[in-house]
Amino acid sequence: MRQPYNYNHQVHQSQRSAFAALFLVLLPIFFPNLFAPLGRASPSLFSEWNAPKPRHLSLLEVALHWKTPIKQLFDLWSPLPNQGWKPCIDSADTPSLPERSQGYIQVFLDGGLNQQRMGICDAVAVAKILNATLVIPHLEVNPVWQDSSSFTDIFDVDHFINVLRDEVSIVKELPTEYSWSSREYYATGIRATRIKTAPVHASADWYLENVLPVMQSYGIAAISPFSHRLAFDKLPVEIQHLRCKVNFEALAFVPRIRLIGETLVNRLRDPSGKLQASGTAVLRERTDDTEKERAGKFVVLHLRFDKDMAAHSACDFGGGKAEKLALAKYRQVLWQGRVLNSQFTDHELRNQGRCPLTPEEIGLLLTALGFNNNTHLYLASHKVRFLPSFLVRLICHVL
């Protein structure tokens, strides 16, 4: 027997389907953070929400009530004894610039600012080895920092060129005949002038045998990747001195960055908080600059616990399943499965010393060294992941 058609049921079912579809359409609008991480290289939506639980509660309770002995405090802030170190740039040899350059050398530097700074020192050294003209290095946009600053945005380029004028020929831009040699050019295909095979910590001879012929044939050679592509050992003494000269003399921050640094140091050294607005909501200047206030002490701490470090370590930081999924996704997007640590268990990684210290462990370490909650602390980090309240309680004056 044929069943009667239920029109009302069909209407209600259609309405429910319509409301469900409307909900799915509007959900990203009202809650964009749920969906934004799925389309870019960043931790998943769970990783920032599920902070890890403390793993060392018993030690934490002791640390919060620890009173540092007076002698330990005195030793803590006492300057280190002279260990006989001398400036490496002191050299009896007078630098000389060769009459004719073999061609132009370009380098593309990735990593954070520290890695890029090391790469600049290496680039000048390679240019000296090859008797080449160095083009001001190109700084890549790091997927973690997302900083698009160029060399000239960070460093005083005229000072850089002037300090090294008797050592290496340096130009800000390529001449018109080589203007085609750009980052975009090398990103769109295989190019004869690009060197992709430079090994990590390559020797000076490797550059003479592999890069010099390319430069002599085409007038230019571009090396990418270049980070850590020059050896630290078994290089001529003059090349090591040149590296030192680049790092400690030639690379100077632009005035704007120096002013920010001086302002931060003044704030850290000022125990009284006598600050007045200097035209911005972020930077402030001191009104009283007495010698007593300038004697203030502070600690600069780089946690090294950014999301890329946490993901690359493949360690477990106590954030549960959500954290594991988030960091695994980040590893896959950024390194395409090339993180060898992921084949070990968390217990094995920690026993091998391959896990970065968490903010909790850093706080305990600072307390053990003798720092207390009267210490002025500057956290030098991009974005502190899972900064727990107990670290702030241990070292409470955080800038």
Protein Blocks (a to p, Z undefined) as FASTA:
>chain_A
ZZdddfklmmmmmmmmmmmmmmmmmmmmmmmmlmmmmmcccddfklmmmccddfblmlmm
mmmmpccdfklmmmmmpccddehiacfkbcfbdcdddfbdfbdcddddedjfklmmmmmm
mmmmmmmmnopacddddddddfklopabdfklmmcfklmmmmmmmmbccdfbdcfklmmm
cfklmmnoccfkbcfkbcehiafklmmmmmmmmmmmnopacdddfehpacfbhpafklmm
mmmmmmmmmmccdfklmmmmmmmmmmmmmmnopacdehiakbccdfblcfklmmpccddd
dfklafklmmmnopaehlajmlmmmmmmmmmmmnnopafklmpcfklmmmnopaccdfkl
mmmmmmmnopafkbccddddfbdghiafklmmmmmccZZ
